[in-house]
């Protein structure tokens, strides 16, 4: 099989067409489609269904989820000014933030409750998309992006849980990482770990904690994940998600 047939087989596959809607042939029709469907030239599609304008169709769950992410970002940046990710100061900084910093208690609770609301809203948004069948072609690629965003939201909550460095967060992360250590093949306490030579110092639990137990390394790793890597990944996927919503014809509707 030569390269031409392989390329043709790839570009005509369902996966390829779920990501790239239009062919690359240079025709007048495709030129018009390129301008009309351009995300930067036209944020909204030229044609919107009447049902898509009704609030009860979507309850704006996706938009509210994005709003909660913005609240998390703003309050999170403000909290970073008063927090040091070390075992010695983490809990102390949380106490000082609540009792010394002006509006510190409000800022911290706003960050915490917005995080809870974001998890609930993104799950409700996924449920609405599933019940209306909006995960079906041609929106299957965007559904997968949404699933990754749901996972990132849960990981953001999980990594943020350790940062207050109190008894509740310490033991919650201890239990959670022990569950990771029991993962089949990848965890030193899970089944079949001998097949890959996995031990306590090279399993997935050690990867998360940077050690065999929750400590200084774990706090620093969770802080970096929570404040930098996971939010950046979420921003990239959100852009792809919004871009695909626009490319797929705007607000989803029953197919």
N, C-alpha and C positions, 0 to 999 in steps of 0.2 A: 504494500500500500504506500503510494508516494505522498509527498507533503500536501499537494493540492486537495486530494480526497480527504486527508486527515483534517485539514483546515475547514473544508466544507462540512464535514461531519460534526465538527465542534460548533461552528456558527449556526448550524441548523438544529442543534440540540435544544431541548426544553430549558435546560439550565441557562444556556447562553441567551436565549430569547427572553427569559425572565428578567435578565439584567439589562440587556441592550434591546430596546424595543424596535428601532428602525434599522433597516439595512443601510449599507454604505453606498449604494448605487446613487450616482449623481443625476437626479432627475428633478424637473421643476416641482413636482409634488413634494419630494423630500426636502427641497430647499425651503418651501413654505412651512412644512412641518417643523423644520429646524428652528425657524424664527418664532412660530406660534407657540411651540412647546418649550422654548428656552426658559429655564428657571430664573435667570437673572433679568431677562427682559420682561417677563410676565409671571409674577409670583402666583397669581390666580389663573386657572385655566380659562380659555375663552368661553366655555360653556359649563354652567353649574346647574346641577339638578335642583329642583325646588325643594325636595325632601332634605337635601344636604344643608339648606339654610335654616332648618328648624332645630331649635336647641335640644329638643328631646330625642333627636336622631342620634346624636353623639354625646350630649351633655358636656361637650367640650372637654372630655376626659384627657385627651392627648394634650390639649393646650394647657389645662390645669397642671398636668404632670410636668410639662416644660416650665411653667411658672414656679412650681415648687423647686425645680432644679436651680432656677435663677436665685430663689430665696436662699437655698443651700449654699450656692456659690458666694453670694454677697456676705451672708452671716459667717460662712466658713473662713473667708479671707479676713474678716474682722477678728474672729477668734484666734487666728494664727498670730496676731500681734501680741497676745497675752499667754500663749501656750509654748512650753518647751517639752519636746518629746523625749524626756529622760525619766528613768524610774525615780530619781531623786526629786524632781520638780513637777511632774505631770499632775499628780493629785493635788499638790499645793497650789499650782496655778489655777486649777478648777475651783478650789475654795476661794482663792483671792478674787477670781473673776466674778464669783457670785456675791461676795460680801464687800469688796473694795472698789472694783471698777464700776463706774456709773453706768446704769442700764445693762450691766454684765449678765445678771440673772435673766433679764428679758431676752438678751441676745442669744444666750445659750439655749433657753427653752424654745425660742423661735427656731433655732437650728434643729433641735431634737424633734419637735412636733412636725416641722416641715418634712423631716426625713420619714417619719411615720406616715404622714399624708401622701408622700411621693410613692411609697411602696404600695399603699392601698389603691391610689389612683392608677398606677401603671398596671396593676392586676385587674382592676375594673375595666380599664381601656382594652387590655388584651381579651377579656371576657366579652366585651361588646363587639370587638372585631371578629371574634370566633362565632358568636351567635348570629351575626349578620352575614356570615359566610364571606367576609372580606379578605380572608386569607387565600382564597382560590385564585387561579390564574386570571388575570396577569399580575396579581399582587402577591404571589407566593414569595418572591425575593424580599419584598418589604416586610412580610410576616416574619421571615427568618431574622432580618435586621431587628425587628421588634423583640424577638425572643432573646437575642444577644443583649439588647438594652435592658430587658427585665433581669437577666443574670447580672449585668453590671450594677443595676440598682440594688440588688440583694447583696452583692459584694461590697458596695459602698457602705451599706448599713452594717455589714459584718465587720469590716475593718474599722469603722468609726466607733464600734462598740467598745473597743479596748482602750481608746484614747483617754477617757476619764481616769483610768488606772485605779479603780476602786475594787472592792471585793466582788461585786456583781459582774463587772466587765472581766476581771481576771478569771473567774471560774467559768463564765460563759465561753470565753475563748479557749480555755483549757479543754472543756467538753467538746467544743466544735473542732478543734485541731486533733483531738483524739479520735473523733469520727473520721477525719481525713486520714489518720494513721491506720485506720482499719480498711482503707480502700483496697479492693482486690488488685493485685499485681504491683500497685504503686505505694502501698502502705506497709510498713514493717510488721504491723500487727494484723494485716489482712491476709486472706488466702492467696496462695500461689506466689508470694513475694520472693520465694527462693529461686523461682525460674529466672528472674532478672537480677538476682544478686542484691535485692533491696534489703537494707538494714536500717537501724535507728538513725544513722548519720547521713543517709542519702535518700530518704524517702520523701514523700510529698509533705509530711508533717514538718520535717526539718527544713524543707524549702520555704514553708510559710513562716516558721518561727525564727529561722536562722540559728536554731539551737534545738536541743531535745526537750526543752520546757519553755513556758512563757516567761520572758524576761526582757532585758534591755534591748536585745536584738529584735525581738518580736515587736516591741513598741515602736522602734524606729522604722521597721519594715511596714507595719500597718499604717504608720503616719505618712510615709512616702506614697504608699498605694492609695490611701484615702484622699490625700491632698493633691497629688500630681498625676500618677499614671491612670487610675481609674476615671477621674473626671475628664482627662484629655481623650481617653478612648470613648467615653460617653458623648463628648462634644462631636467627635468625628462621626460616630454612628448616628447621632441626631441629625447632623447635616445630611448624611446619606438618606436617612429616613424621610426628612422633609422633602428632599429632592425627589425621592421616588413617589411620594404622595402626589406631588405636582405632576410628575411624568405619567402617573397612572390615572390622571383625570381629576385630581382634587379629592375632596372628602369622599371616603368610601361609602358605598351604598349596597343594598342587597343585590346579588348577581342572579 
